[in-house]
């Protein structure tokens, strides 16, 4: 994905400082047993209501007492993050017009605690006042504590960590991940109602980008719950397989399921690149007997849904994950107020099928 020149410079500077950051932050960091003193979130007032889902927040008109800098840290390993970046691209000129700055920082292609954590460390050293980041797992909380101890506001987006809030994160903006997984399970039951029954049990292949990425584990476990609740005669083939960020591995896992799994009726993909599973099923001529369900209305997924190769995808407002998060961080910096009385600010969840995909995929 093309990145603007300014962001490229920022990324280069950020990662050049990553090694220094780990050492430089030690003087002010806290351990897992220590509690950060005077976390920034404790100094902010609390509004009475939670922002409504899907509505874009307005940028504060309060003039900052000094220029503010915000970093949004992303992993770029599938088309979903191109959609997240559209929200950043839209909010960036608004922040600049208000006298602030916001930068898109790529922390590599693998969703790991080290990759994201090093980027957070480096952003703190580089003088950012607020950081929005994915939360690969609970190990990221050490980095959150270090940042908040330095007075930096931290927000989680896309995926949360169970210790993020207690470590000082201001809010989490993203999908209700477990519920989305349950919804995917229910969709699979609907998709396979003519393919499996109590008298003819079916099997679903589960493909996950990473078993260690907490957000995707929530989706995977929720999916299993959804099957048990709505169609217990459809069961997973083992616990699932991991494919990393590779479309080739999605394709090979899908082929393996189709050739080795008896009574296969579906493929569920928890993370990026589900279109590769749909394409593989279509190439084998199995779209009527193997239903594919995944996430996100990327151009690739939309094309597969329109072609009838993917049964459904569940959207998670990628535009808002960046746009809303950046606005809320900016407002918190200049108005000294949290965006919500609740830590979790959910995105709108929308299901896209062949019947409505053109409409829902066009929504910003």
N, C-alpha and C positions, 0 to 999 in steps of 0.2 A: 504494500500500500504506500502511495507516495506521501511523504511528510514534508511540511514546509521547511524552508532553509533554517529559519530561526529555531524551530523545534529540534532540528538535527544538531545544531550547535549546542543547544541546551542538553540534549542527550549525551553528546560527547563529553561535555564538561561534567555532567552529573556522574557518569560512570568513571571518568578519570579520577573523580574524588571519592569513589566508593570505598577504595581500600583505606584512604585516609579517614573516612567517616567512621569506620568501625573503631578506630583507635581514638579519634577526637571526641567521640561521644562517651567514652568510658568515664570521664570525670563527672559527667552529670547523669549517668544512667542509673536505673534501679535494677535490682535483682528480682527474681520471681517471688522472693519472700518480702520484698520491700514495697511500700506504698508510695507512689509519686507524691511529692508535696505540691499542694495547690495546683491541681490539674486545671488546664484552661477551661474545660467544660464546667467546672465548679464555679467559675467566675462569671458565667453567663446567665442572664435571666431566662425564664422559661415561658413560652407563649401558652395560651390556654387551649389551643386546639392543634390537632395533627393536620398537615396539608392534605387536601383531597387527592386521591390517586389520579394520575394522568394529566393534572392541570399544571402548567408551567409557572413556577414562581417568578415574581417580579424582582428585578435587581433593586436594592436599596438606593434611595436618593441621598442618603447620608454621605457627606464628603469625608473620605478617610483623612485622618490626621497625618498619615504618612503613606507612601505607595505600598500596596500590599501585593504579595506574590503567592500564587497558588500553583501547585503541581498536581497533575492527575497522572497516576502511574498505571500503565496498561501492559498486558501481554498481547502480542500480535501473532497469533498462530492460526487464525481462521477468520472467515469473512465477517463474523459477528462484530469484531472489534473495529472494522471499517464503519459499521453503523454507530457504534459508541462514539467514534471520532466525529461523526456528523454533528452530534450535540455539542461537543467541544468546539468545533469550527464555528458553530452558530453563536456560542456565548463568548468566545474569545474577543471579538471586536467590541462587545458591550463592556466587558471588564476593562479593556484598554481605554475605551472612551471615558470610563469613570476614573481613570488614573491608576488602574491596577495592571497586573500582568498574570497570565495563566499559561502554563506550558504543558504540553503532552510529552510524557517521558515513557519510552518503551523499555521495559525491563526484560527484554529477550523474548523467547518463544516458548519457554517451559514455565508452567505455573508452579513455582516452587517458593518455599519460604525464603530461601537464600536470595533468589533473584529479586523478589519484591522487597524483601527486607533491606538488601543493599541499596536499592533505589530510594527507599525511605530515608535511610541514613544519609545518603549523598544529598538528597533534597534539603535535609536539615542543615547540613554543612554549607550548602549553597545559598542559604538565607531565605528559604521559603517560609511563609507565615502559616500556611495550611497545606495539607497533603491529602488527596483522595487516593485510595489504593484498594486493589483486590485483597482478599484475605485467603491465602491458600490453605491455612490451617492454624492451629493454636500456637505454633511456633512463632507466628508473626507478632504475637503480643509483646514479646521482648522488645521488638523494634518500636511498637506503639508507645510503650512505657518510656523508652529513651527519647522519642520525639516529644511527647507531652511534657516530660520533665524539662525540656528545653523551651517550653512555651509554644510549641507548634500545635495547631489544631489538626486532628486526624479524623477522617471520615472513611468508613468502609462502603464500597459499592460493589455490585454484582454478586459478591459472596461475603459472608460474615464469618467470624471465628467466635467460638463460644466464650472466649475470655476478652474479646475486643472491648466491649463496653466497660468492664471492670478495670481494664488497662488504660482507659482514658479516651477511647474513641467517642466522638461526639454523636454520631448517628450511623446507621446502616441504611442505605437506599438500594433496594434490589427486589428480586422476586421472593415470594414466600416459597422457598425451595422445596420443603417437604410436601406442602400442599400441591405444588406444581407436579411433583413426582406422582402423587396420588391421582391427580387429574390425568396424567399420562397413562397410568394404569387403567383408569376408567375408560379412556379413549381406546386403549388396546382391546378392552372387553367389547366395546361397541364395534370396533373394526373387524373383530374375529368372530362375531356372533353366529355367522353362517359357516365358520370353519372349524369351530371347536364347541364341545358341549360336555355334559357329565358322562355321556355314553361314548364320546370321542374326544378325550383330552388333547389339548394342544400345548406346544412348547414355544417359548419366546427366547430369542437370543438377546442378551443384554451387553451393550458395549459402552464402556465409560472411558473418558479421556484419562482419568487418573483416580485411583482408589484413595490417594492421599489428599486430594483436593476436596475439602470439606463440603463445599457447595454441591459438587457433583455426587458426593456420597448421600447427601440429603435427597437429591433427586432419585438416585438409584433405590434407596431404601423406601422412599415414598411410593415409587412405582410398584415395588413388591407388595406394599400394603394395599395399594389400589387393586391389584390383581386378586389378592386374598379376599378383599371386601366384596368385589363385584363379580368376579368369575374365577373361583378357586380351581376350576378345571383347566385353567391356563396357568402354567407354571414356568419359572425361569429355567434355562439350561445351566445349572450350576449358579455360582455367584456372579458370573459375568466375566468379560475379558477387558483388558486395558489396551488402549490403542495410542496413547500419547497424543501428539498433535498431527499424526500422519494420516492423510487420506488413503494412502496405500494400505495401511494397517486396518483401517475401517473396512476397506474393500476386501482384504484377505480374510478378516474375521467373519465378514458376512458370507463369503464363499464357503468358509469352513462350516459355518452353521448350516448352510443350505445342503452341503454334501454329507454331513455327518449326523445331523439331528433329525430323528424320526418325528413326524407330525409337527414340524416347524410351521408356525402360523404368523410369526411376527419378529421384528427386530426393533429394539428400543435403544436409542443413542442418547446418553445423558448430556454430552457436551457438544463441542464444535464439529462441523463437517458431517452431519447426518445425511447430506445429499449424496455422499459417496456410497452409503449403504443403499439408498434408493436407486442410484444408478446401477449398482451391482445386481440388485434384485431384478431390475428391469432388463439388464443384459442377459440374465438367465431365463427370462420369460416367466418370472414367478410373481408378477405384481398382483395377480388375482388370489394367490394363495399365501403370500407372505406380506404382511402389512408393516410399514415402517413409520415410526413415530419419533420425533425429535423436538428440537427447540429452535426458535428464532426464525424471523421472516427475512432471511438473507435472499439476495437475488437467486442464488443457487438453489435454496430450498423452495422458494416460490415457484421456480421453473419445474422442479420435480413434483410439487403438489399439483400444479396445473396439468402436468402430463399424466397424472394419475399414478405416479411411481411412489409417492409418499402420501400416506393417509392423512397425517396432520402434523402441525408444528404448534408449539405454544410460545407466544411472544412474551418478552419481558421488558419492553420499553428501553431499548439500548440508547436511544437519543436522550431520554430523560435521565438515564443513569449518569451520564456525564453532565448534561446541561443543568439539571436540577441540583445535582451535587455541588457543582462549581458555584452556582448562584447562592445556595445555602451557606457554603463556606465563606464566600465574600461577605454576605450579609452578617454572618456571625462575627466576622472580623471588624466590621465597621459599626454595627449596631450593638455588639456585645450581647446578642440574644441567640439562643438555640433555635433551630428551625421548627422544632416540635417538642411537645412534652414527652413523647415516646421515643425511645432509641431507634426502633425499627420503623422506617418510613417506606411502606411497600410500593412497588411499581404496579401499574395496571397489568393484569394478566388477560391475554386474549388468545383464543384458539383459532387457528387458521386451517380450513379444509378447502377442498376443491370448490365448494359452494360459495365461499366468502373470501378467499385468499386475496383476490384483487383489491377488495375494499380495505380489509384490515392491514394489509401490507403497505398501504399508501399513507397510513396514519403516522404523524410525527408526534 
